[in-house]
Amino acid sequence: MLLFLLTILSFGARSQNFEGKMVFQIIVKSKIPGLPDERLNKMLGSSQDYFIKGGKYKSLSNSQIIAMQIYDPTTNKLYSKHPNSDTLYWMDAGKNEDEVTDFEIKKNVETILGNPCDALVLTTKTGTTIYYYNDKYRLDKTKFVAHKFGNWSFLAVKTGALPLKTVIENKQFRMEMTAVEITSMALTDSMLAIPTNTPMKMGM
């Protein structure tokens, strides 16, 4: 009976979706002549705080291009805020111009923060993206079916988990985003809410 109870509790813990905060370190290597790594890293950011609850997420970055992003699953819109601007720019997250042309899953390829990770390797029209994940950090894939942008729906369906590391490589750069801190915590709806009384425009 005790073994059965422990098994049920263990399964429940594994099947629960992650809610909380992840902190990522970002390293970028430039492939653009005349644009050094340091400059590109400042443009794209060297760190990101990522918050997720259910089908909503929010990211905060020290990027010189995008300081904040919020995804609203009810409208399937992705809102972005540029530094030194009070305007929110939104786009349809159902659109994706960098579609997947091939993929494979590699088992137990890397350990991140003590978590053994499998890797989802995507080949897209512009390059490759590798997501390293552990199903301990699950997400509700049904909430992201319409989120085609960035191939997020593809990731959600194939892995059912949040990436602990992402490697993007194309003709312009190679970017690595690696989790350096993971905190499970209850988030309020207000923390992920779209700011009110804020100018909004379509676009990025």
Stockholm file with secondary structure:
# STOCKHOLM 1.0

chainA/1-204         MLLFLLTILSFGARSQNFEGKMVFQIIVKSKIPGLPDERLNKMLGSSQDYFIKGGKYKSLSNSQIIAMQIYDPTTNKLYSKHPNSDTLYWMDAGKNEDEVTDFEIKKNVETILGNPCDALVLTTKTGTTIYYYNDKYRLDKTKFVAHKFGNWSFLAVKTGALPLKTVIENKQFRMEMTAVEITSMALTDSMLAIPTNTPMKMGM
#=GR chainA/1-204 SS CHHHHHHHHHHHHHHSBCCEEEEEEEEEEECSTTCCHHHHHHHHCSEEEEEEETTEEEEEECCSSCSEEEEETTTTEEEEECTTCCCEEEEETTCCSSCEEEEEEEEEEEEETTEEEEEEEEEESSEEEEEEEEEEEECCGGGGTTCCGGGHHHHHHHHCEEEEEEEEEESSEEEEEEEEEEEECCCCGGGGSCCSSCCEEECC
#=GC SS_cons         CHHHHHHHHHHHHHHSBCCEEEEEEEEEEECSTTCCHHHHHHHHCSEEEEEEETTEEEEEECCSSCSEEEEETTTTEEEEECTTCCCEEEEETTCCSSCEEEEEEEEEEEEETTEEEEEEEEEESSEEEEEEEEEEEECCGGGGTTCCGGGHHHHHHHHCEEEEEEEEEESSEEEEEEEEEEEECCCCGGGGSCCSSCCEEECC
//
